[in-house]
Amino acid sequence: MESPFGTAVRGFRESGPRIVRLDPLLLVATVALLFCSIYTLYTATGDDVEGSPLFYVIRQSIYAVVGIGLMLAIARFDYSRLRELKLGIYGVMIATIFLVFVVGAAARGSQRWIELPFFRFQPSELGKLLLIVALSAFLIDRLRRGSERETTSRIMLLAIVPAMLVVVQPDLGSAMVYLVIAVTILFMAGTRWTHFAALGGIAVLAMSLVLVAAPAAGVELLKPYQVDRLTAFLDRTDNPREQGYQLNQSITAIGSGEKTGRGPEAASQTKLDFLPEHHTDFVFSVVGEQFGFAGAAFVLSLFALLIWRGLRIMTMSKNLYGTLIAAGITAMLMFQVFINVGMTIGIMPITGIPLPLMSYGGSSVIVTLLGIGLLQSIHVHARELAAAKTAL
């Protein structure tokens, strides 16, 4: 026999379409960022592909439409069911990352993508979201048994394994995101500060080993260009063959935009291809040059709205699992925005992390929208639970 509370919840679910219960501000921020991305690509990439001025615009629009459809579908799904599939989800993540080494396509010294008929799939992007879902479930199970030290060690190990596989591709930026996700989930679960202090000490030791001790001993753990990218913001150069050249061009582009921008036609850094990767890594530099401080501030305000709603959803989740997932997704978005924007203005190293929903790329756009779909699912079910309690 069904309880009165269960009847109330079921009645609320059947009372209207779930799309009405989506977080409207989160939806507005998401759609607005996608429009900003498509328009920026339209103004910046018209001459990039000969004979096809809308090459990037059409593809980014398709990725956006597909991603929004998946986002709305996931919003209707009960995210709590994913907890039971944690082993399978983690296994799929590891398997897809491994698959890159078998059938992956190589480009510019990296092997990160799997060529599909319509776009290049990057498993490390999907791995970010799968790791959040799996780690959140693993952590909840570990909280019920085992010591806190064992829990911290196992959660970090589960994150380090895929992170190391991604580093080998090489994709240092995604590996950093994996570790940030793990630390955030541990923090939200109430892990002691002493554990984070120990993790910080280990991180400093590892960085010293990779960047200083190993090269001094003649062992190169990172490729030379990766080291250059990590240190370019400390020592910029005008040499077009050096990584610091990219940073100089980015800062020049943003600075030349001043208050309201130079406009698409007068944006010489973009139009004349002085600004590298202006459709992916340095898309924020294009915004700064073409639309100035006003345009950059508008884009950042949309990201602020996106992150605020993620934090709000985290606090209203109906259970700890939803709280951890929302925290992981919000941290993932926040970290990527901070690093990407920071590298374009010279305060963070160049790591190749895309700007969510703005940078061109099917894997990044679709995975980000999947993550936002999970946030919407958490919001929908929290509202259903609150309405059911009110009805009682």
C-alpha positions in Angstrom: 0.0 0.0 0.0 1.5 3.4 -1.0 2.1 5.9 1.8 0.4 9.3 1.8 3.8 10.9 1.2 4.4 8.7 -1.9 1.0 9.5 -3.2 1.6 13.2 -2.8 4.9 13.0 -4.7 3.4 11.0 -7.5 0.5 13.4 -7.7 2.7 16.4 -8.0 4.8 14.7 -10.7 1.6 14.0 -12.7 0.2 17.5 -12.2 2.1 19.1 -15.1 5.0 18.9 -17.5 8.4 18.9 -15.9 9.8 21.4 -18.2 7.8 24.0 -16.3 9.8 23.2 -13.2 13.2 23.9 -14.7 15.4 26.6 -13.2 14.5 29.5 -15.6 17.6 31.6 -14.8 19.9 28.6 -15.4 18.2 28.0 -18.7 18.4 31.7 -19.7 22.2 31.8 -18.9 22.8 28.7 -20.9 20.9 29.7 -24.0 22.4 33.2 -23.9 26.0 31.9 -23.7 25.3 29.6 -26.7 24.0 32.6 -28.7 27.1 34.6 -27.7 29.3 31.7 -28.9 27.5 31.4 -32.2 27.6 35.1 -32.9 31.3 35.4 -31.9 32.2 32.5 -34.2 30.1 34.2 -37.0 32.1 37.4 -36.7 35.5 35.8 -36.1 35.7 32.8 -38.4 34.3 33.9 -41.7 37.7 33.7 -43.5 39.0 30.7 -41.6 37.7 28.0 -44.0 38.0 28.9 -47.7 34.7 28.6 -49.5 32.7 28.0 -46.3 32.4 31.1 -44.2 29.8 29.5 -41.9 31.7 26.3 -41.3 32.1 26.7 -37.6 28.8 28.5 -37.1 26.7 25.7 -38.6 28.5 23.0 -36.6 28.4 24.9 -33.3 24.6 25.5 -33.9 24.1 21.8 -34.5 26.0 20.9 -31.3 23.9 23.5 -29.4 20.6 22.1 -30.6 21.6 18.5 -30.0 23.0 19.4 -26.5 19.8 21.3 -25.5 17.7 18.3 -26.6 19.8 16.0 -24.4 19.7 18.6 -21.5 15.9 18.6 -21.5 15.8 14.8 -21.7 18.1 14.4 -18.7 16.2 17.1 -16.8 13.2 14.7 -16.9 15.3 11.7 -15.6 15.8 10.9 -11.9 19.5 11.4 -11.4 19.4 9.3 -8.2 19.2 6.1 -10.4 22.7 6.8 -11.6 24.0 6.0 -8.1 23.3 2.3 -8.7 25.3 2.3 -11.9 28.5 3.8 -10.5 30.7 0.8 -11.4 29.5 0.7 -15.0 29.8 4.5 -15.4 33.4 4.5 -14.1 34.2 1.6 -16.3 32.8 3.3 -19.4 34.9 6.4 -18.6 38.1 4.4 -18.3 37.2 2.3 -21.4 36.5 5.4 -23.6 39.8 7.1 -22.5 41.7 3.9 -23.3 39.9 3.7 -26.7 41.7 6.9 -27.8 45.0 5.1 -27.7 43.6 2.4 -30.0 41.6 4.2 -32.6 42.2 7.9 -31.7 43.2 10.5 -34.3 46.4 12.4 -33.8 46.7 16.1 -34.4 49.4 18.6 -33.5 51.3 16.0 -31.4 48.2 15.0 -29.4 46.0 11.9 -29.6 42.8 13.0 -27.8 40.0 12.4 -30.3 38.0 9.6 -31.9 36.8 10.4 -35.4 33.1 10.0 -35.8 31.0 10.6 -39.0 29.9 14.1 -37.9 32.4 15.3 -35.4 35.5 14.4 -33.4 34.6 12.9 -30.0 36.9 13.7 -27.1 36.5 11.1 -24.3 38.3 13.2 -21.8 35.5 15.8 -22.0 32.8 13.2 -21.3 35.0 11.7 -18.6 34.7 14.9 -16.5 30.9 14.4 -16.1 31.1 10.6 -15.7 33.7 11.1 -13.0 31.5 13.5 -11.1 28.6 11.0 -11.2 30.7 8.0 -10.2 32.8 9.6 -7.5 29.7 11.1 -5.8 28.2 7.6 -5.6 31.5 6.0 -4.4 31.9 8.6 -1.7 28.4 8.1 -0.3 29.0 4.3 -0.1 32.4 4.9 1.6 30.9 7.2 4.2 28.9 4.4 5.6 32.0 2.1 6.1 35.7 2.5 6.4 37.8 5.3 7.9 37.9 8.9 6.7 41.6 8.5 5.6 40.8 5.4 3.5 37.9 7.2 1.9 40.0 10.2 0.9 42.7 7.9 -0.4 40.3 5.8 -2.5 38.5 8.8 -3.9 41.7 10.5 -5.0 43.0 7.3 -6.5 39.8 6.9 -8.5 40.4 10.4 -9.9 44.2 10.1 -10.4 43.9 6.9 -12.6 41.9 8.6 -15.4 43.8 11.9 -14.9 47.1 10.1 -15.6 45.6 8.4 -18.7 44.5 11.8 -20.0 47.9 13.4 -19.3 49.5 10.8 -21.6 47.3 11.8 -24.5 48.5 14.6 -23.7 45.7 16.7 -22.2 47.0 18.4 -19.0 44.0 20.7 -18.8 41.4 18.0 -18.5 43.6 16.1 -16.0 43.6 19.2 -13.8 39.8 19.4 -14.0 39.6 15.7 -12.9 41.6 16.5 -9.7 39.6 19.6 -9.0 36.4 17.6 -9.2 37.7 15.0 -6.7 38.8 17.7 -4.2 35.5 19.5 -4.5 33.5 16.4 -3.8 35.6 15.5 -0.8 35.2 19.0 0.5 31.4 18.9 0.2 31.4 15.6 2.0 33.1 17.2 5.0 36.6 15.9 4.7 39.0 17.3 7.3 41.3 20.1 6.5 44.3 18.1 7.4 43.6 15.8 4.5 43.6 18.7 2.1 46.8 20.0 3.6 48.4 16.6 2.9 47.0 16.6 -0.6 48.4 20.0 -1.2 51.8 19.0 0.0 51.7 16.0 -2.3 50.7 18.2 -5.2 53.6 20.6 -4.6 56.0 17.7 -4.4 54.7 16.2 -7.7 55.0 19.6 -9.5 58.5 20.0 -8.2 59.4 16.5 -9.4 57.8 17.0 -12.9 59.1 20.6 -13.6 62.4 20.7 -11.8 63.9 17.4 -10.5 63.1 15.1 -13.4 64.3 17.5 -16.1 67.5 18.1 -14.1 68.1 14.3 -14.1 67.5 14.1 -17.8 64.0 12.7 -17.6 61.2 14.6 -19.5 57.9 13.7 -18.0 56.1 16.5 -19.9 56.7 17.4 -23.5 58.7 20.6 -24.0 55.8 22.5 -25.4 53.7 21.6 -22.4 56.3 23.1 -20.1 56.5 26.2 -22.3 52.7 26.6 -22.1 52.8 26.3 -18.3 55.5 28.9 -17.9 54.8 31.3 -20.7 52.8 33.7 -18.5 55.9 34.2 -16.4 58.2 35.0 -19.3 56.4 36.3 -22.4 58.1 36.6 -25.8 57.5 38.1 -29.2 58.9 35.0 -31.0 56.0 33.5 -33.0 57.6 30.1 -32.5 57.3 30.4 -28.7 54.2 29.8 -26.5 54.5 33.3 -25.0 53.7 34.7 -28.4 50.1 33.4 -28.1 49.7 35.2 -24.8 51.1 38.5 -26.1 48.6 38.4 -29.0 45.7 37.6 -26.6 46.6 40.5 -24.3 47.0 42.8 -27.2 43.6 41.8 -28.6 41.8 42.3 -25.3 43.5 45.6 -24.6 42.8 47.0 -28.0 39.0 46.5 -27.4 39.0 49.1 -24.7 35.4 50.0 -23.4 33.1 49.0 -26.3 35.3 47.1 -28.7 36.7 47.7 -32.2 33.9 45.8 -33.9 34.2 42.7 -36.1 35.6 44.5 -39.2 38.3 46.5 -37.3 39.4 43.7 -35.0 42.8 43.2 -36.7 44.2 40.7 -34.2 41.4 38.3 -35.1 40.9 39.2 -38.8 44.5 38.9 -39.7 45.0 35.7 -37.7 47.5 37.2 -35.2 45.4 35.7 -32.5 45.8 31.9 -32.5 43.0 29.4 -31.9 40.5 32.3 -31.8 37.6 29.9 -32.2 38.6 27.6 -29.3 41.1 28.4 -26.6 41.2 32.2 -27.1 37.6 32.9 -27.9 37.3 35.2 -24.9 40.1 37.3 -26.4 37.9 37.7 -29.5 35.1 38.9 -27.3 37.4 41.4 -25.7 38.7 42.8 -29.0 35.5 43.0 -30.9 33.1 44.0 -28.1 35.4 45.5 -25.5 35.0 45.6 -21.7 31.2 45.8 -22.1 31.0 42.6 -24.1 33.5 40.7 -21.9 31.6 41.9 -18.8 28.3 40.7 -20.3 29.8 37.2 -21.0 31.3 37.0 -17.5 28.0 38.1 -16.0 26.3 35.2 -17.8 28.9 32.8 -16.3 28.3 34.3 -12.9 24.6 33.7 -13.2 25.3 30.1 -14.4 27.5 29.4 -11.4 25.2 31.0 -8.9 22.3 28.9 -10.0 24.5 25.8 -9.8 25.4 26.7 -6.2 21.7 27.4 -5.4 20.7 24.0 -6.8 23.4 22.4 -4.7 21.8 23.7 -1.5 18.3 22.7 -2.4 19.0 19.1 -3.5 16.7 16.4 -2.0 19.7 14.2 -1.0 23.5 14.2 -0.6 24.1 12.5 -3.9 22.4 15.4 -5.7 24.4 17.9 -3.6 27.7 16.2 -4.6 26.8 16.1 -8.3 25.8 19.7 -8.3 29.0 20.7 -6.5 31.1 18.8 -8.9 29.5 20.2 -12.0 29.6 23.8 -10.6 33.3 23.4 -9.7 34.0 22.0 -13.1 32.4 25.0 -14.8 33.9 27.5 -12.4 37.4 26.1 -12.7 37.3 26.0 -16.5 36.0 29.6 -16.7 38.7 30.9 -14.3 41.6 29.1 -16.0 40.5 30.0 -19.6 39.8 33.6 -18.9 42.9 33.9 -16.7 45.1 32.5 -19.4 43.8 35.0 -22.0 44.8 38.0 -19.7 48.1 36.5 -18.6 47.4 35.5 -15.0 47.1 31.7 -15.5 49.2 29.2 -17.5 48.0 28.2 -21.0 46.5 24.7 -20.6 44.1 24.3 -23.5 41.0 24.2 -21.2 38.0 25.4 -23.3 35.6 28.2 -22.2 32.3 26.3 -21.4 29.6 26.9 -24.0 31.7 29.5 -25.8 34.6 27.7 -27.3 34.0 25.8 -30.5 33.8 22.0 -30.1 31.1 19.3 -30.1 32.4 17.3 -27.1 32.8 20.4 -24.9 29.4 21.9 -25.7 27.4 18.7 -25.5 29.0 17.5 -22.3 28.5 20.9 -20.7 24.9 20.8 -21.6 24.6 17.3 -20.3 26.0 18.6 -17.0 23.5 21.4 -16.9 20.8 18.9 -17.6 21.8 17.0 -14.5 21.6 20.3 -12.5 18.1 20.8 -13.9 17.2 17.3 -12.9 18.3 18.0 -9.3 16.3 21.2 -9.3 13.2 19.5 -10.7 13.2 16.7 -8.1 13.9 19.1 -5.3 10.9 21.2 -6.3 8.7 18.0 -6.5 9.8 17.0 -3.0 9.2 20.4 -1.6 5.7 20.7 -3.2 4.8 17.2 -2.0 5.7 18.2 1.6 3.6 21.3 1.3 0.7 19.3 0.0 0.8 17.1 3.1 
